[in-house]
């Protein structure tokens, strides 16, 4: 069994796979600093960790951490410091779509847009504030504004009735417009591109978008499994 562990900026996700790459049960979520999942590993289980948040780990775990120096089934034509989570998300999407170019928009703590060409060159892409971060930033830098939880609120030409509505609309509609623009640019450059939206907030933005945009959970976890299998074949 393979344990795919994603240590993100907000939480840790643990997904188990069979030797054939089938998910065994549901993904489990933990606080970023909670390591209570560790005792569940068996002596013959494989552990692969995507340490996106660069959490300080005990030394004997380092050999389980995935890095850019590991074997990858694509060429890097992007920043040499691109996040492991972005590489794994694209690789997970490639498992769903083995042919053509791929675009992955991940809506997590930050929003990232990552492009993989048809000939498997990783081009990277933009990083911008995530949904909650947009709301938090307004509260942090404008003390008169309230701190709000994320609520879906499309832009309306009729305006808003209060400050809360205005903040909700600005945060959601602004991020939605950014996603829509990225998808339009990608699709204009390549009409056959496969676009995936993932991440904890992904579904809130994928549902209103046009058909042809795939909402996919656990792309990074599937990418962890794919990277491990690829490395075993090298």
Secondary structure, DSSP 8 states (H G I E B T S, - for coil): -EEEEEE-SSEEEEEEE-TTS-B-S--EEEETT--TTGGG--TT-EEEEEETT-----GGGGGGB--TTS--SSEE-S-TT--HHHHHHHHHHHHH--SS-EEEEEESSEEEEEEE-TT-EEEE--EEE-HHHHHHHHHHH-TTS-----------TT--SSHHHHHHHHHHHHHHHHHHHHHHHHHHH-TT-EEEEESTTHHHHHTTS-TTEEE-S-HHHHHHHHHHHHHHH-
